[in-house]
Amino acid sequence: MSGNDNRRTPLVAEKRYQGRAAPKKPAAKKPAPKRTARARKARTGGRPTTVLGWLLWPFRIILRILWAVSWRVGLVTALIVGGISAYFASQMPPIEQIIDQRARGSVTMADLTGDVFAWRGDQFGGMVTASTVSPHLHNAVVATEDRRFYRHFGLSPRGIASAIRINLSEGRGPLSGNGGSTITQQTAKLLCLGVPYDSTAWDSEAAYEADCRQSSLYRKGREALFAIGMEIAYTKEEILTLYLNRAYLGAGSRGFEAAAQRYFGISAAQVNPAQAAMLAGLLKAPSTLAPTANIERSRERAAVVIGLMRDQGYLTAVQAQEAIANPAALSRAAEARSGGFFADWVMESGPEFFTRNTTEDVIIRTTLDQRIQRAAEEALVSVFENQVAEGSEAQAAIVVMSADGAVRAMVGGRNLRATGAFNRATQALRQTGSAFKPFIYAAALDLGVSPYALISDAPQCWSIPGSRQWCPENYDREFKGPITMTQALAESRNLPAIFLSEDVGREYVRNVANGFGLQGELAEGPALALGVSESTLLNLTGAYAGILNGGSQVTPYGLLDLRIQGDSAVLMDSMGAGIGDRIISEEAARQLTWMMTKVVEEGTGRRARIDGWEIAGKTGTTNSSRDAWFIGFTGDYVTGVWMGYDNNTPLRGVTGGGLPAEIWRETMVRVLEGRMPTPLPMMAPQAAAPTGILESQGGEVVDDDIVNLLDLLVNGDATN
């Protein structure tokens, strides 16, 4: 027994085995290791162990092979692409060398005051950069052509895929239509993938550029490699700079600087959002969308560009709305597109190496007065709209010049906006008809015959060798007997003109006409007096200018001076054109001017009269009315008008004193508006009774005092 005081502490296992090693607890049983896929593959040799696995096993083998091949091929392709692109990159010159690589230059023409009115050739307005153009233009180009321009490496797989999808959905080939090209790719194409133009390898620049625009898998592949090379060699801003300078934008404009000047008359740095949108919109179809071709179509495209700029955050909603509400408008010169025939004439008449085949950018200052040019164009349109039957194919031409031959306006046909078209003012050789008669009277006056001298207006026949007798008539088929030279000219009577030409001598008449500028072969027989010889309107008008200036020869001209763009030195001027040698005495010219005022005041040219102005002129109508002329002048300007059909069809009911005189009057009313009347430099002869009659009978000249004087002068026994 034990008491409570003798209680022991209960034994525990640890103490129970003190002094001896405690028995080991049995080790916890480890879970069996899991079999991995690799272990299973090693155990089964990679073969499937299930039915599904056996079914999929061939596909897995194929995928493994494809992967093994593709990543190796991809690596090799990447190395090849990288190598070729790096090669292209190493060949890239500084951008300044390829900004402008035109083989030919351009011609910019300014009018008398220095305002530009015409352009010829591909214009390049000067280098701009992505940072110097207007920010609106920079943004418009990126928004329109390549919104991911700053995020890709030269190619846009998303853009290419989208373009292929659109092309296929519209029934075209995958490479036809939309190209999905980035700005870098487009620039590569503009550079013709680094292939420069070689005149010995290409027929023309047009053929060279057409080849550059070809689309094929090979070209697309090379274009992609070249584009990547550009991304390696140049910064994004440099690539955009190249694009802004090389892109074609219609109307002969190469680059955005030239286009801004061509359409708006300002620099590319100054364009506003509406103008920037219009310029960027031209990139899609430059010739079709050019505002000079169709301003409304161009504005519609610009509205689309404005929407893209707004959607991409380049314009606020307010700015976009303002740009749409106030669309871009052409400059006055671009809108007028005036003086195309005149510009073509200057190009043709100027030296070829500075005009048609220039390798430089040339500035030509001309004699054109745009106010007078508009007057002539408006007059032509007015008469044809109000006085000519609708659908008529009759044509007309107008030339306005100063007394020294400086051409102030030229209209070469009814298509006022044409360029490179047939110019009826300078290229059409037409019979002059009665417009030739003043030179017969000029010859007689120069020999001392009085304007009051009598000439026979009687029927007469001439024997023409190898032909039957020629018996001309007057237009009214009447004969008035003896009349003064002044009346004969005023009424444009044929028989007196023939008699006078025969009496003065055809050779002398030809010399006077040639001296005044009517070149070419003039008729040999008596028909010379009736204007059966041919002339252009320009030359005939120039000949009349010789009458206005007092009897001196005139060479019509349009070029004042020529210089290279950016250089103030004048390389050439009007080259001696203008007033030349004296042909008849000043007194004879002043008397002839007085006689020609009677044509307008009392004769066939009455429809050309303008109240308050002294006007001298002469009508002309050829056989069967195939040509109708009116050439007239005030104290300041000589204006010539021709009307007829290109195919030489006779005009119906038209004479020189009809519609041509109307066109002349409509032109000059506009030209003279607001000006003080300028008196004509004329001399009225002293009033005296007529002293003799000039007539031919059977080819023999009547022997009277005047004829004796003519014989002496013509035979050289007296001097002028």
C-alpha positions in Angstrom: 0.0 0.0 0.0 1.1 3.3 -0.5 -0.1 6.5 0.7 -0.7 9.7 -1.0 2.5 11.1 0.2 4.5 8.3 -1.5 3.0 8.9 -5.0 5.4 8.7 -7.9 5.5 10.6 -11.1 4.0 8.5 -13.8 6.6 7.0 -16.1 6.8 8.1 -19.7 8.4 6.4 -22.6 11.3 8.7 -22.9 12.2 8.1 -19.3 11.5 4.5 -19.4 14.4 4.0 -21.8 16.8 6.4 -20.3 20.3 5.2 -20.8 19.4 3.1 -23.8 18.7 4.0 -27.4 15.1 4.6 -28.0 13.5 2.2 -30.5 13.2 3.8 -34.0 9.8 4.6 -35.3 8.9 2.9 -38.6 9.7 5.2 -41.6 6.7 6.7 -43.3 5.9 5.0 -46.6 6.8 7.2 -49.6 4.2 7.5 -52.3 5.1 5.8 -55.6 6.7 8.1 -58.1 4.4 9.2 -60.9 5.2 8.1 -64.4 6.0 11.2 -66.6 5.2 11.6 -70.2 8.8 11.2 -71.0 9.0 8.0 -69.0 5.9 6.7 -70.7 7.4 7.7 -74.1 10.6 5.9 -73.2 8.6 2.8 -72.0 6.4 2.7 -75.2 8.9 4.0 -77.7 6.8 7.1 -78.5 3.9 4.9 -79.8 0.4 5.8 -78.7 -1.3 3.5 -76.2 -4.9 4.4 -77.0 -7.1 4.1 -80.0 -7.4 7.9 -80.2 -3.7 8.2 -79.9 -3.2 5.8 -82.8 -5.6 7.8 -84.9 -3.8 11.1 -84.2 -0.3 9.7 -84.4 0.3 10.3 -88.2 -0.8 13.9 -87.9 1.5 14.4 -84.9 4.4 13.0 -86.9 3.6 15.4 -89.9 3.4 18.4 -87.6 6.7 17.6 -86.0 8.3 17.3 -89.4 6.7 20.6 -90.6 7.8 22.4 -87.4 11.3 21.0 -87.8 11.5 22.2 -91.4 9.6 25.5 -91.0 11.7 27.0 -88.3 14.8 26.1 -90.1 13.5 27.5 -93.4 12.2 30.5 -91.5 15.6 31.1 -90.0 17.3 30.8 -93.4 14.7 33.1 -95.0 15.1 35.7 -92.3 18.8 35.6 -92.8 18.4 36.0 -96.6 15.8 38.8 -96.2 18.0 40.5 -93.6 21.0 40.2 -95.8 19.3 41.5 -99.0 17.7 44.3 -97.0 21.0 45.2 -95.5 22.6 45.2 -98.9 19.8 47.6 -100.2 20.3 49.7 -97.1 24.1 50.0 -97.7 23.3 51.2 -101.3 20.9 54.0 -100.2 22.3 57.5 -101.0 21.7 60.6 -98.9 18.1 61.6 -99.4 19.2 65.0 -100.8 20.6 63.1 -103.8 17.3 61.4 -104.7 14.8 64.1 -103.7 14.5 65.3 -107.4 15.7 62.9 -110.1 13.6 64.2 -113.0 15.4 63.8 -116.3 13.7 66.9 -117.7 13.0 70.3 -116.1 9.9 72.4 -116.2 8.7 75.8 -117.5 6.8 78.2 -115.4 5.3 81.2 -117.2 4.4 84.5 -115.7 2.4 87.3 -117.3 3.4 90.9 -117.9 3.1 91.7 -114.2 4.9 88.7 -112.9 1.9 86.6 -111.9 2.2 82.9 -112.8 -0.5 81.7 -115.3 0.8 78.5 -116.9 3.0 75.6 -116.2 4.6 73.1 -118.6 6.5 69.9 -117.8 6.7 68.3 -114.4 7.0 71.0 -111.8 9.2 70.7 -108.7 8.6 73.5 -106.3 11.7 72.9 -104.2 12.6 70.5 -101.4 10.4 70.3 -98.4 10.8 68.0 -95.3 8.4 66.2 -93.1 9.1 68.9 -90.5 8.8 72.0 -92.7 5.5 71.3 -94.4 2.3 72.3 -92.6 1.5 69.9 -89.7 -1.9 69.5 -91.2 -0.4 68.2 -94.5 2.0 65.9 -92.6 -1.0 64.4 -90.7 -3.3 64.2 -93.7 -0.7 62.1 -95.6 -0.1 59.7 -92.7 -3.8 59.4 -91.9 -4.7 58.8 -95.5 -1.9 56.6 -96.7 -0.5 54.7 -93.7 -2.0 55.1 -90.3 0.5 52.6 -88.8 3.5 54.3 -90.5 5.4 54.9 -87.3 4.7 51.4 -85.9 5.8 49.1 -88.7 9.2 48.1 -90.2 8.3 48.9 -93.8 5.6 46.4 -94.4 2.1 46.1 -92.9 0.9 42.4 -93.0 -2.5 43.6 -91.7 -2.8 46.1 -94.6 -1.7 43.6 -97.2 -4.2 41.0 -95.9 -7.0 43.6 -95.9 -6.1 44.7 -99.5 -6.1 41.1 -100.8 -9.5 40.5 -99.1 -11.0 43.7 -100.7 -9.6 42.8 -104.1 -10.9 39.3 -104.1 -14.3 40.4 -102.8 -14.6 42.8 -105.7 -13.8 40.2 -108.3 -10.2 41.2 -109.0 -7.0 39.4 -108.6 -5.2 39.5 -105.2 -2.6 42.0 -106.5 -5.1 44.1 -108.6 -6.6 47.3 -107.2 -5.8 47.9 -103.6 -2.2 47.2 -102.8 -2.0 47.6 -99.0 1.3 49.4 -99.5 2.8 51.4 -96.7 4.3 54.8 -97.3 7.7 53.2 -97.3 6.7 50.8 -100.1 5.1 53.6 -102.1 8.3 55.6 -101.7 10.3 52.5 -102.8 8.1 52.4 -106.0 8.6 56.1 -106.6 12.3 55.5 -106.4 11.8 52.7 -108.9 13.5 50.3 -106.4 16.8 52.2 -106.8 17.0 51.8 -110.6 17.8 55.3 -112.1 16.5 56.5 -115.4 18.8 55.8 -118.3 17.9 57.5 -121.6 19.8 54.9 -123.5 17.8 52.0 -122.0 14.3 53.6 -122.1 12.4 55.2 -125.0 11.1 57.9 -122.6 10.5 58.8 -119.0 6.9 57.7 -119.4 8.0 54.2 -120.4 10.5 54.1 -117.5 7.8 55.1 -115.0 5.3 52.6 -116.5 7.7 49.8 -115.9 8.3 51.0 -112.3 4.5 50.8 -111.7 4.2 47.2 -112.8 2.7 44.7 -110.3 3.9 41.2 -110.1 4.9 38.8 -107.4 8.6 39.3 -108.2 8.2 43.1 -108.2 6.2 43.0 -104.9 8.9 40.8 -103.3 11.7 43.1 -104.4 9.7 46.1 -103.3 9.2 44.6 -99.9 13.0 44.0 -99.5 13.8 47.5 -100.7 11.3 48.9 -98.3 12.9 47.1 -95.4 16.3 48.4 -96.6 14.9 51.9 -96.5 13.7 51.4 -93.0 17.2 50.3 -92.0 19.0 53.2 -93.9 16.6 56.1 -93.1 14.6 57.4 -90.3 10.8 57.6 -90.6 10.9 61.3 -91.1 13.4 60.9 -93.9 11.3 58.3 -95.7 8.3 60.6 -95.4 10.3 63.5 -96.7 11.2 61.5 -99.8 7.5 60.6 -100.3 6.4 64.3 -99.9 8.9 65.4 -102.6 8.5 62.5 -105.1 4.8 61.9 -105.2 2.9 62.9 -108.3 -0.1 65.1 -107.6 -1.7 65.8 -111.0 -1.4 68.8 -113.4 2.3 68.2 -113.8 3.1 68.6 -110.1 5.9 66.6 -108.6 5.9 66.8 -104.8 3.6 68.6 -102.4 5.4 72.0 -102.7 4.8 72.1 -106.4 1.2 71.0 -105.9 0.5 73.6 -103.3 1.9 76.3 -105.5 0.1 74.9 -108.6 -3.4 74.7 -107.0 -3.4 77.3 -104.2 -0.5 79.7 -105.1 1.1 79.2 -101.6 3.8 77.0 -100.1 3.2 73.6 -98.7 4.2 75.1 -95.3 1.1 77.4 -95.4 -1.8 75.0 -96.3 -4.7 74.8 -93.9 -6.6 71.6 -93.0 -9.0 71.8 -96.0 -6.1 72.4 -98.4 -4.0 69.7 -96.8 -6.9 67.2 -97.1 -7.3 68.1 -100.8 -3.6 67.6 -101.5 -3.4 64.3 -99.6 -6.6 63.1 -101.4 -4.9 63.4 -104.7 -2.5 60.5 -103.9 -5.3 58.0 -104.7 -5.8 59.1 -108.3 -3.8 62.3 -109.2 -5.0 63.0 -112.7 -8.6 62.1 -112.0 -8.9 63.9 -108.7 -6.9 67.0 -109.7 -9.0 70.1 -108.7 -8.1 71.7 -112.1 -9.9 68.8 -113.7 -12.9 68.5 -111.4 -13.0 70.6 -108.3 -16.1 69.0 -106.9 -14.7 65.5 -107.2 -11.6 66.7 -105.5 -13.6 68.2 -102.7 -15.5 65.0 -102.1 -12.3 63.1 -101.7 -10.9 65.8 -99.4 -14.0 65.3 -97.2 -13.1 61.7 -96.8 -9.6 62.6 -95.8 -10.9 65.1 -93.2 -13.0 62.3 -91.7 -9.9 60.1 -91.4 -7.9 62.9 -89.8 -10.7 63.4 -87.3 -11.1 59.7 -86.5 -7.4 59.4 -85.9 -7.2 62.4 -83.6 -5.4 64.8 -85.9 -8.4 67.2 -86.0 -11.0 68.0 -83.5 -14.6 67.7 -84.4 -14.9 71.4 -84.6 -11.8 71.7 -86.9 -13.1 69.0 -89.1 -16.5 70.6 -89.4 -14.9 73.9 -90.3 -12.7 72.3 -93.0 -15.7 70.6 -94.6 -17.8 73.8 -94.4 -15.0 75.8 -96.0 -13.5 73.6 -98.7 -10.2 74.4 -100.4 -10.5 76.7 -103.5 -8.1 77.1 -106.4 -6.0 80.2 -106.8 -7.2 82.7 -109.4 -4.5 81.6 -111.9 -5.2 77.8 -111.4 -9.0 78.4 -111.6 -8.8 80.5 -114.8 -6.5 78.1 -116.6 -6.1 81.0 -118.9 -3.7 81.5 -121.8 -3.1 77.8 -122.7 -2.8 78.5 -126.4 -0.5 81.4 -125.7 1.7 79.3 -123.4 1.9 76.5 -126.1 3.0 79.1 -128.6 5.7 80.4 -126.3 6.9 76.9 -125.8 7.0 76.2 -129.5 8.6 79.5 -130.5 11.3 79.6 -127.7 14.6 77.8 -127.9 14.1 74.0 -127.6 16.8 73.5 -125.0 15.1 76.0 -122.7 11.5 75.0 -123.4 10.5 71.7 -124.8 13.6 69.8 -123.9 14.9 71.8 -120.9 16.8 69.9 -118.2 16.4 72.9 -115.9 13.5 74.5 -114.1 12.9 77.6 -116.2 10.9 80.8 -115.4 9.7 82.7 -118.5 8.2 86.2 -118.2 5.9 86.8 -121.0 3.9 89.6 -122.7 0.5 88.2 -121.7 -2.0 90.5 -120.1 -4.4 88.2 -118.2 -7.1 90.9 -118.2 -7.0 91.1 -122.0 -6.8 87.3 -122.2 -10.0 86.9 -120.1 -11.7 89.6 -122.3 -10.9 87.6 -125.5 -12.1 84.3 -124.0 -15.3 85.8 -122.6 -16.1 87.5 -125.9 -15.6 84.3 -127.9 -17.9 82.4 -125.5 -20.5 85.1 -125.5 -20.8 85.3 -129.3 -20.9 81.5 -129.8 -23.5 81.1 -127.0 -25.8 83.8 -128.2 -25.3 84.1 -132.0 -24.2 80.8 -133.3 -26.4 77.8 -133.7 -26.1 75.2 -131.0 -24.0 72.2 -132.0 -22.1 74.2 -134.6 -18.6 72.9 -135.1 -17.3 76.3 -136.5 -14.1 77.4 -134.9 -12.6 80.9 -134.2 -9.3 82.3 -133.1 -8.3 85.7 -131.6 -5.0 87.5 -131.2 -4.5 90.8 -129.4 -1.2 92.6 -129.6 0.4 96.0 -129.1 1.8 98.0 -132.0 5.3 96.6 -131.4 4.1 93.0 -131.8 3.9 92.1 -128.1 1.1 89.6 -127.9 -1.3 90.4 -125.1 -3.8 87.6 -125.6 -4.3 84.5 -127.8 -7.3 82.2 -128.2 -6.6 79.3 -130.6 -10.0 77.7 -130.6 -13.2 77.2 -128.7 -11.7 74.7 -126.2 -10.3 77.4 -123.9 -8.8 74.9 -121.4 -6.9 72.8 -123.9 -3.2 72.4 -123.7 -1.1 71.0 -126.6 -4.2 71.3 -128.9 -4.2 72.6 -132.5 -3.7 76.3 -132.3 -5.7 78.0 -135.0 -4.1 81.4 -134.3 -0.6 80.2 -135.0 -0.8 76.9 -136.9 -3.7 77.2 -139.3 -2.7 78.6 -142.7 -5.9 80.1 -144.3 -6.6 82.3 -147.3 -6.8 85.9 -146.2 -9.4 87.1 -148.6 -10.1 90.8 -148.6 -8.1 91.2 -145.4 -5.1 91.3 -147.8 -6.3 94.5 -149.6 -4.8 97.1 -147.2 -1.3 96.0 -148.4 -2.2 96.8 -152.0 -3.4 100.3 -150.9 -0.2 100.6 -148.7 1.9 100.1 -151.8 0.0 102.7 -153.8 0.1 105.2 -151.0 3.8 104.7 -150.6 4.2 105.5 -154.3 2.4 108.8 -153.7 -1.1 108.0 -154.9 -3.8 110.0 -153.1 -6.6 108.3 -151.1 -8.9 110.4 -153.3 -7.6 108.9 -156.5 -10.3 107.3 -158.7 -10.2 103.7 -159.5 -12.5 102.0 -162.0 -15.0 99.6 -160.6 -16.0 97.9 -163.8 -16.2 94.3 -165.1 -12.9 92.9 -166.4 -11.6 89.5 -167.5 -8.0 88.3 -167.4 -6.4 85.6 -169.4 -4.7 83.1 -167.1 -2.1 80.8 -168.9 -3.3 77.2 -168.9 -6.8 78.2 -167.9 -9.8 79.8 -169.1 -10.4 83.5 -168.7 -10.9 84.8 -165.1 -13.7 87.2 -164.7 -14.0 88.2 -161.0 -17.0 89.9 -159.5 -17.6 92.1 -156.4 -19.3 90.5 -153.4 -22.6 92.3 -154.2 -22.2 91.5 -157.9 -22.6 95.2 -158.8 -20.2 97.6 -160.4 -20.1 101.3 -159.5 -17.8 102.7 -162.1 -15.1 105.2 -161.0 -14.8 105.5 -157.2 -12.1 106.7 -154.9 -9.5 104.4 -153.4 -11.0 105.2 -150.0 -14.5 104.1 -151.0 -13.1 101.0 -152.8 -11.3 99.9 -149.6 -14.2 100.8 -147.3 -16.6 98.7 -149.4 -14.1 96.0 -150.0 -14.7 96.1 -153.8 -12.7 93.5 -155.7 -12.2 95.0 -159.2 -10.7 98.2 -157.9 -8.2 96.2 -155.8 -7.2 94.1 -158.7 -6.8 97.1 -161.0 -4.7 98.9 -158.4 -2.5 95.8 -157.8 -1.9 95.4 -161.5 -1.1 99.1 -162.0 1.2 99.3 -159.0 2.8 96.0 -159.9 2.3 92.6 -158.3 5.9 92.3 -157.4 5.9 95.6 -155.5 2.7 94.5 -153.7 4.3 91.2 -152.8 7.4 93.0 -151.4 5.2 95.3 -149.2 3.2 92.3 -147.9 6.3 90.3 -147.3 7.9 93.2 -145.6 5.0 93.5 -143.2 5.3 89.8 -142.2 3.1 87.9 -144.6 5.7 85.3 -145.5 5.3 82.3 -147.7 4.4 82.0 -151.4 2.0 84.8 -152.5 -0.1 84.3 -155.6 1.6 85.0 -158.9 -1.5 86.1 -161.0 -4.0 89.0 -160.6 -5.8 86.9 -158.0 -3.0 88.1 -155.6 -5.2 91.1 -154.9 -8.1 89.0 -153.6 -6.1 87.3 -150.9 -5.9 83.8 -152.3 -2.5 83.4 -150.5 -2.4 81.9 -147.1 -1.4 83.3 -143.7 -1.8 82.6 -140.0 -3.9 84.9 -137.9 -0.9 85.8 -135.8 1.1 86.9 -138.9 -1.8 88.8 -140.4 -2.4 90.6 -137.1 1.3 91.4 -136.9 1.2 92.9 -140.4 -1.6 95.2 -139.4 0.4 96.2 -136.3 3.0 97.4 -138.8 0.4 99.8 -140.1 -0.5 101.1 -136.6 3.2 101.7 -135.7 3.8 103.9 -138.7 4.8 101.5 -141.4 7.6 99.4 -139.8 7.8 95.6 -139.9 6.7 93.8 -136.8 7.8 90.3 -135.5 5.1 89.1 -133.0 6.7 87.9 -129.7 5.5 86.6 -126.4 8.8 86.0 -124.4 10.2 89.0 -122.5 13.0 87.2 -120.5 14.0 83.8 -119.3 16.0 82.7 -116.3 16.7 79.5 -114.3 14.5 79.1 -111.2 16.3 80.4 -108.2 18.7 82.5 -110.3 18.1 86.2 -110.9 20.4 86.4 -114.0 18.4 86.7 -117.3 19.7 84.2 -119.8 17.8 85.5 -122.8 15.3 88.1 -123.7 12.9 88.8 -126.6 15.8 88.2 -129.0 15.3 91.2 -131.2 11.6 90.6 -131.8 9.3 93.6 -132.1 9.6 96.6 -134.5 12.0 96.1 -137.4 12.7 97.8 -140.7 10.5 100.4 -142.2 8.4 99.1 -145.1 6.4 102.2 -146.2 6.6 105.8 -145.3 5.0 107.1 -142.2 2.8 109.4 -144.2 1.5 106.5 -146.2 0.9 104.4 -143.1 -1.0 107.3 -141.5 -3.1 107.9 -144.6 -3.9 104.1 -144.8 -5.0 104.2 -141.2 -7.4 107.0 -142.0 -8.8 105.1 -145.0 -9.3 102.0 -142.8 -11.4 104.1 -140.3 -13.8 104.5 -143.1 -14.2 100.7 -143.3 -15.6 100.8 -139.7 -17.5 104.1 -140.0 -19.1 103.7 -143.4 -18.1 100.3 -144.9 -18.1 96.6 -144.3 -16.9 96.8 -140.8 -19.6 98.8 -139.2 -20.5 96.1 -136.7 -17.1 96.7 -135.0 -17.8 100.3 -134.1 -17.4 101.3 -130.4 -18.9 104.6 -129.3 -16.2 107.2 -128.5 -13.3 105.3 -130.0 -11.5 105.7 -133.3 -11.2 102.3 -134.9 -9.5 101.3 -138.1 -9.9 97.8 -139.6 -10.6 95.6 -142.5 -13.0 92.7 -143.1 -12.0 89.6 -145.1 -14.1 86.8 -146.6 -12.7 84.1 -148.9 -14.2 82.3 -151.8 -17.4 80.4 -150.8 -17.0 81.9 -147.3 -14.6 79.3 -146.1 -12.8 81.9 -144.0 -14.0 85.0 -142.4 -11.7 87.7 -140.9 -11.8 91.0 -139.1 -8.5 92.7 -138.2 -8.8 96.1 -136.5 -6.9 98.4 -134.2 -7.3 101.3 -131.8 -4.5 103.6 -130.7 -3.3 100.9 -128.3 -4.1 97.4 -129.6 -4.4 95.5 -132.8 -6.8 92.6 -132.6 -7.3 89.9 -135.2 -10.3 87.5 -135.5 -10.6 84.5 -137.7 -13.6 82.2 -138.1 -14.1 79.0 -140.1 -14.3 75.2 -140.1 -11.3 73.0 -139.6 -12.3 70.9 -142.5 -12.7 73.9 -144.8 -16.5 73.6 -145.0 -18.0 76.9 -146.2 -19.6 79.1 -143.5 -23.3 79.7 -143.9 -24.3 83.4 -143.9 -21.0 84.5 -142.3 -18.7 87.2 -143.7 -15.9 89.1 -142.1 -18.2 92.0 -141.3 -20.5 89.7 -139.5 -19.6 87.3 -136.6 -15.8 88.1 -136.7 -16.6 91.8 -136.4 -18.9 91.0 -133.5 -16.3 88.9 -131.8 -13.8 91.7 -132.3 -16.2 94.3 -130.8 -17.1 92.1 -127.8 -13.4 91.6 -127.2 -12.4 95.2 -127.4 -15.4 96.5 -125.4 -14.0 94.5 -122.5 -10.4 95.4 -123.2 -11.2 99.2 -123.4 -13.6 99.3 -120.5 -12.7 102.1 -118.1 -10.0 103.5 -120.3 -9.8 107.0 -121.9 -10.1 106.9 -125.7 -6.7 106.9 -127.4 -6.7 108.7 -130.8 -5.4 106.8 -133.8 -2.1 108.0 -135.4 -3.7 108.9 -138.7 -3.5 111.6 -141.4 -6.5 112.7 -143.3 -5.6 113.7 -146.9 -6.3 117.2 -148.1 -9.7 117.4 -149.6 -9.4 117.7 -153.4 -11.3 116.7 -156.5 -10.3 113.3 -157.9 -7.8 113.8 -160.7 -7.8 110.5 -162.7 -9.1 107.0 -163.1 -7.0 103.9 -162.6 -8.3 101.1 -164.8 -7.2 98.3 -167.0 -8.5 97.6 -170.4 -7.4 94.3 -171.9 -4.4 94.4 -169.7 -3.3 97.8 -170.8 -3.1 100.7 -168.3 -4.9 104.0 -169.2 -2.4 106.7 -169.8 -3.2 109.5 -167.4 -1.2 111.6 -164.9 -1.5 109.1 -162.0 -0.6 106.1 -164.1 2.4 108.0 -165.5 3.6 108.6 -162.0 3.2 105.0 -161.1 5.0 103.9 -164.1 7.9 106.1 -163.2 8.1 104.8 -159.7 7.6 101.2 -160.5 10.2 101.3 -163.3 12.7 103.0 -161.0 12.9 106.4 -162.7 11.7 108.1 -159.6 12.3 107.6 -155.9 10.0 107.4 -152.9 
